[in-house]
């Protein structure tokens, strides 16, 4: 028994030594492997950095054309218009290059003129009437075209025609339609025995602004229809089905489902519509040229007259900046109000 015990002890010691050596070798290999990995990462890290730099460089290169275009065709005109509004910029400036600095004199002159108050009131009436008519009719048509019926797509495509036509072409056509003596509208009204004599749509101081607003409504309906129709398509049908179970149909469905879900789209339509309408120029010039007796004169047409009829570019630029400020103030106030109503 003693021989067997004595012989087993060296074997156990040998096994333990072998395990210890194996662990040492594994540890050494792991250390060497980690060292190699760290060395490889140290080598690859500069490559990764250089690759990221190249990617960022390519990203900036793709943005350069867009930034350059915006700076040249949007940024420069805006800055130039602001600078011009503080200068006595006339036709002589094009030859001499001299435009004396006059500070706020141009703003004081245009804001204190008697025509500015008339232009401001006409601008407000023109914008309010146009936006109200375009939005109400556009929303009604968008809800109508939600229904599936034959020729739905064709009719929606035809309603886009007023929006696709150049504004000067539309104004020329409507000038013929609204002509007092030979206009198509007065002929139609005469044939229907509604009027006995031609209505002076464009030559009456009380009717000219109404006629211009009507034409602008006709032109703006397709834009409102297209955007609002797209917003209506995003409202899930499940909401209407669930609402119908609770008795929300017809006007109730519109009030409690359609309008709340459509509110973000409405905000976009109204802001863009107001900004666009404030700067409308082609239609008024083509129909009435601001007359008769300044009854259709707006801030946009007054700025145009000062710049290109009287060649007072500084005053025209100042009035244009006033119009820009009005647009920005309205956009900020409306967006804040709409955001506050959504939060509540």
Beta strands, then each sheet from edge to edge (+ up, - down):
end
